[in-house]
Amino acid sequence: QVQLMESGGGLVQAGGSLRLSCAASGNILSINAMGWYRQAPGKQRELVAAIISGGNINYADSVKGRFTISRDNAKNTVYLQMNSLKPEDTAVYYCKIGLRVVADPYRRSLEVWGQGTLVTVSS
């Protein structure tokens, strides 16, 4: 089994910074894409940032220039550095990782979600 462990959420004032981490553990064969999503109250879950194995990175327009996604392949970990936070960034943040596991002889790609971490930005 594969597990994702998220950390780094919390309460911060507008203009402040937070760094989220998401570490994958288990019998992982390879990791493809790693990404962060968020869901604000009453809204649909949306993509915040994603990075794929080739190094391509996508950001939501609302976070460009403020958020930075990065990955540490050796640690199977993805990070989200969030600067210049705004109240509208308040949401539960989820990581999602696309991976293959050792136990699957067909090497199918799986998507695994983290448990979510709450980010609250006060005005």
BAFI-3210 file (N, C-alpha, C; in Angstrom, 3 decimals, decimal comma, padded with zeros to 6 digits):
// residues 123
n [1|2|3|4|5|6|7|8|9|10|11|12|13|14|15|16|17|18|19|20|21|22|23|24|25|26|27|28|29|30|31|32|33|34|35|36|37|38|39|40|41|42|43|44|45|46|47|48|49|50|51|52|53|54|55|56|57|58|59|60|61|62|63|64|65|66|67|68|69|70|71|72|73|74|75|76|77|78|79|80|81|82|83|84|85|86|87|88|89|90|91|92|93|94|95|96|97|98|99|100|101|102|103|104|105|106|107|108|109|110|111|112|113|114|115|116|117|118|119|120|121|122|123]
n.u [000,830|000,316|000,975|000,212|001,555|000,699|001,760|002,172|000,155|-001,920|-002,665|-002,378|-001,483|-002,676|-000,517|001,503|003,500|003,522|004,625|003,889|004,109|004,314|004,669|005,338|004,970|005,766|005,504|006,735|007,194|007,652|007,277|005,090|003,405|003,079|001,071|-000,755|-003,895|-006,820|-009,604|-012,071|-014,569|-017,776|-017,053|-015,753|-013,159|-009,970|-007,216|-004,060|-001,255|001,023|003,476|005,269|006,974|008,751|009,460|007,860|005,773|002,728|000,641|-002,175|-003,839|-004,437|-002,491|-000,031|003,252|003,208|003,081|005,119|005,899|007,673|009,810|011,259|012,890|014,339|013,271|010,665|008,827|006,731|006,543|004,940|005,476|004,130|003,665|002,970|000,298|-003,272|-006,560|-008,397|-007,056|-007,608|-008,382|-008,836|-006,020|-004,896|-002,669|-001,823|-000,665|000,657|001,499|003,371|003,236|005,297|004,160|002,338|002,110|001,456|002,102|000,414|-000,750|-001,427|-003,500|-003,068|-004,387|-003,689|-004,527|-005,373|-004,805|-005,436|-005,449|-005,565|-006,103|-005,959|-007,463]
n.v [-001,181|002,307|005,357|008,775|011,521|014,523|017,819|021,020|022,926|025,603|028,562|031,790|035,211|037,540|038,082|036,623|033,561|030,052|026,657|023,739|020,190|016,942|013,652|010,572|007,146|003,622|000,692|001,782|001,982|003,804|007,341|009,539|012,122|014,876|016,745|019,625|020,366|022,284|022,919|025,065|026,152|025,287|025,256|023,761|021,275|022,338|022,547|023,534|023,516|021,608|019,122|017,247|014,187|014,808|017,322|019,450|022,110|023,258|025,958|027,281|030,185|031,974|031,703|032,061|033,305|033,607|031,149|028,217|025,121|022,167|019,237|016,451|013,907|011,842|011,629|011,132|013,236|016,080|019,602|022,687|025,902|028,710|032,010|035,470|035,232|035,233|036,044|034,665|032,388|030,605|027,341|023,752|021,945|019,537|016,930|015,142|012,242|010,608|007,324|004,199|000,919|-001,523|-004,036|-004,471|-006,297|-005,407|-002,818|-000,584|002,790|004,609|006,839|008,644|010,175|012,683|013,308|015,832|019,203|021,972|025,310|028,507|031,841|034,878|038,114]
n.w [000,000|-000,534|001,044|001,673|003,293|004,492|005,440|007,087|006,881|008,234|010,194|008,955|008,514|006,061|003,345|004,374|004,567|003,802|003,856|002,299|002,603|001,145|001,542|000,069|000,789|000,891|-001,217|-003,724|-007,149|-009,216|-009,685|-011,279|-012,021|-009,745|-007,626|-006,378|-005,030|-004,192|-002,061|-001,386|001,010|-000,076|-002,708|-005,762|-005,973|-007,018|-009,293|-008,147|-008,518|-010,507|-011,178|-013,495|-014,396|-016,412|-015,829|-016,492|-015,436|-014,120|-013,200|-011,464|-012,630|-010,636|-008,710|-009,794|-009,741|-007,030|-005,703|-005,471|-006,777|-006,013|-006,136|-004,448|-005,524|-004,373|-001,884|-002,387|-002,268|-002,453|-002,599|-001,680|-001,862|-000,536|-000,965|-000,190|000,670|000,371|001,615|000,014|-000,622|001,281|002,156|002,037|001,368|-000,880|-001,719|-004,682|-006,135|-008,900|-009,567|-009,785|-008,485|-006,859|-006,518|-008,554|-011,407|-013,906|-014,022|-013,744|-013,759|-010,876|-008,966|-006,090|-003,237|-000,778|002,713|003,137|004,137|006,163|005,216|006,376|005,794|007,219|007,144]
ca.u [000,000|000,999|000,366|000,708|001,507|000,792|002,021|002,526|-000,955|-002,079|-003,258|-001,390|-002,062|-002,517|000,840|002,443|003,940|003,471|005,195|003,259|004,899|003,558|005,629|004,754|005,707|005,211|006,241|006,608|008,112|008,012|006,319|004,915|003,032|002,813|000,348|-001,517|-005,241|-007,439|-011,066|-012,607|-015,953|-018,792|-016,485|-015,182|-011,718|-009,297|-005,767|-003,239|000,021|001,392|004,778|005,340|008,305|009,629|009,831|006,877|005,031|001,544|000,066|-003,420|-003,555|-004,611|-001,333|001,211|004,092|003,152|003,292|006,133|005,879|008,953|009,797|012,509|012,680|014,969|012,403|009,274|008,120|006,415|006,383|004,271|005,829|003,068|004,033|001,980|-001,008|-004,460|-007,700|-009,036|-006,296|-008,093|-008,951|-008,131|-005,078|-004,664|-001,695|-002,159|000,539|000,499|002,637|003,253|003,693|006,100|003,349|001,489|002,915|001,069|002,681|-000,623|-000,588|-002,434|-003,542|-003,277|-004,647|-003,398|-005,708|-005,742|-004,320|-006,184|-004,734|-006,465|-005,431|-006,784|-007,264]
ca.v [000,000|003,591|006,391|010,136|012,258|015,956|018,663|022,403|023,858|026,376|029,891|032,820|036,491|037,905|038,502|035,678|032,411|028,703|025,633|022,432|019,027|015,708|012,563|009,284|005,998|002,334|-000,035|002,617|001,660|005,064|008,439|010,326|013,498|015,252|017,999|020,158|020,843|022,867|023,010|026,042|025,823|025,559|025,297|022,519|021,129|022,878|022,369|024,674|023,384|020,221|018,915|015,886|013,613|015,473|018,630|020,485|022,612|024,081|026,677|028,013|031,604|032,725|031,553|032,310|034,347|033,580|029,772|027,445|023,684|021,496|017,847|015,798|012,539|010,902|011,507|010,953|014,328|017,281|020,774|023,852|027,126|029,682|033,349|036,538|034,587|036,078|035,351|033,760|031,143|029,735|026,111|022,512|021,628|018,105|016,523|013,970|011,708|009,523|006,443|002,766|000,176|-002,714|-005,252|-004,607|-006,779|-004,693|-001,468|000,402|004,063|004,875|008,179|008,573|011,493|012,907|013,489|017,246|020,052|023,229|026,589|029,618|033,126|035,921|039,450]
ca.w [000,000|-000,576|001,872|001,538|004,553|004,268|006,601|006,800|006,883|009,451|010,145|008,657|008,120|004,659|003,046|004,950|003,788|004,351|002,995|002,448|002,189|000,961|001,375|-000,289|001,312|000,494|-002,245|-004,916|-008,234|-009,860|-009,522|-012,492|-011,707|-008,357|-007,705|-005,250|-005,311|-003,017|-002,067|-000,452|001,378|-001,074|-004,063|-006,258|-005,853|-008,187|-009,386|-007,758|-009,224|-010,778|-011,800|-014,003|-014,346|-017,361|-015,309|-016,812|-014,282|-014,388|-012,066|-011,659|-012,854|-009,393|-007,801|-010,526|-009,183|-005,556|-005,245|-006,189|-006,529|-006,240|-005,717|-004,093|-005,984|-003,441|-000,708|-002,847|-001,606|-003,218|-001,742|-002,229|-001,155|-000,771|-000,507|-000,432|000,787|000,395|002,239|-000,945|-000,682|002,350|001,609|002,358|000,293|-001,045|-002,730|-005,472|-006,772|-009,849|-009,338|-010,020|-007,317|-007,139|-006,467|-009,739|-012,535|-015,117|-013,913|-014,007|-013,069|-009,859|-008,391|-004,648|-002,640|000,618|003,570|003,150|005,229|006,117|005,177|006,661|005,663|007,820|006,538]
c.u [000,875|000,244|001,025|000,536|001,737|001,100|002,252|001,383|-001,026|-002,738|-002,159|-002,108|-001,826|-001,127|001,907|002,740|003,724|004,123|004,531|004,195|003,976|004,552|004,901|005,627|005,005|006,051|006,068|007,658|008,594|006,910|006,284|004,633|002,802|002,129|-000,345|-002,856|-005,758|-008,937|-011,494|-014,050|-016,936|-018,306|-015,943|-013,671|-011,065|-007,806|-005,075|-001,933|000,326|002,743|004,859|006,785|009,261|010,054|008,859|006,042|003,866|001,070|-001,301|-003,080|-003,580|-003,402|-000,005|001,958|004,103|003,487|004,362|006,037|007,260|008,861|011,207|012,334|013,242|014,078|010,948|008,366|007,906|006,116|005,565|004,640|004,816|003,469|002,914|000,561|-002,125|-005,587|-008,384|-008,238|-006,737|-008,825|-008,274|-007,281|-004,781|-003,521|-002,227|-000,914|000,165|001,722|002,331|003,849|004,408|005,227|002,513|002,320|002,602|001,534|001,645|-000,377|-001,754|-002,368|-003,905|-003,403|-004,176|-004,671|-006,183|-005,177|-004,951|-005,234|-005,767|-005,671|-006,376|-006,458|-006,828]
c.v [001,244|004,579|007,727|010,838|013,725|016,686|020,094|023,387|024,627|027,702|030,915|034,098|036,740|038,500|037,553|034,507|031,113|027,771|024,304|021,337|017,829|014,606|011,257|008,160|004,704|001,714|000,650|002,223|002,937|006,081|009,248|011,777|013,678|016,604|018,374|020,679|021,510|022,924|023,958|025,672|026,219|025,590|023,919|022,485|021,592|022,619|023,663|024,655|021,908|020,175|017,460|015,459|014,263|016,851|019,742|020,829|023,458|024,719|027,221|029,489|032,388|032,648|031,811|033,489|034,373|032,197|029,110|025,985|023,115|020,070|017,392|014,327|011,509|010,636|011,247|012,015|015,486|018,401|021,839|025,035|028,191|031,007|034,333|035,984|035,597|035,322|034,370|032,486|030,159|028,533|024,919|022,150|020,127|017,879|015,285|013,524|010,562|008,626|005,014|002,042|-001,098|-003,950|-005,486|-005,065|-006,067|-003,235|-000,395|001,667|004,267|006,334|008,064|009,986|011,529|013,196|014,932|017,969|021,431|024,413|027,695|030,911|034,199|037,280|040,479]
c.w [000,000|000,294|001,582|002,871|004,266|005,568|006,133|006,781|008,195|009,193|009,917|008,260|006,629|004,438|003,558|004,033|004,567|003,350|003,313|001,947|002,055|000,634|001,097|000,251|000,913|-000,592|-003,597|-005,942|-008,910|-009,617|-010,811|-012,100|-010,212|-008,398|-006,419|-005,768|-004,043|-003,185|-000,964|-000,126|000,292|-002,502|-004,456|-006,030|-007,147|-008,122|-008,984|-008,552|-009,420|-011,459|-012,242|-014,116|-015,323|-016,927|-015,649|-015,580|-014,756|-013,096|-012,448|-011,803|-011,544|-008,460|-008,502|-009,933|-007,664|-004,998|-006,107|-005,779|-006,825|-005,729|-005,375|-004,421|-005,013|-002,231|-001,089|-002,236|-002,568|-002,231|-002,467|-001,343|-001,530|-000,139|-000,829|-000,368|000,934|001,085|001,295|-001,191|000,403|001,766|002,287|001,145|000,303|-002,023|-003,440|-006,210|-007,689|-009,773|-009,791|-008,831|-007,735|-007,303|-007,713|-010,936|-013,837|-015,121|-014,250|-013,192|-012,108|-009,440|-006,913|-004,103|-001,196|001,393|003,623|004,365|005,072|006,142|005,361|006,629|006,180|007,208|007,569]
res [q|v|q|l|m|e|s|g|g|g|l|v|q|a|g|g|s|l|r|l|s|c|a|a|s|g|n|i|l|s|i|n|a|m|g|w|y|r|q|a|p|g|k|q|r|e|l|v|a|a|i|i|s|g|g|n|i|n|y|a|d|s|v|k|g|r|f|t|i|s|r|d|n|a|k|n|t|v|y|l|q|m|n|s|l|k|p|e|d|t|a|v|y|y|c|k|i|g|l|r|v|v|a|d|p|y|r|r|s|l|e|v|w|g|q|g|t|l|v|t|v|s|s]
***
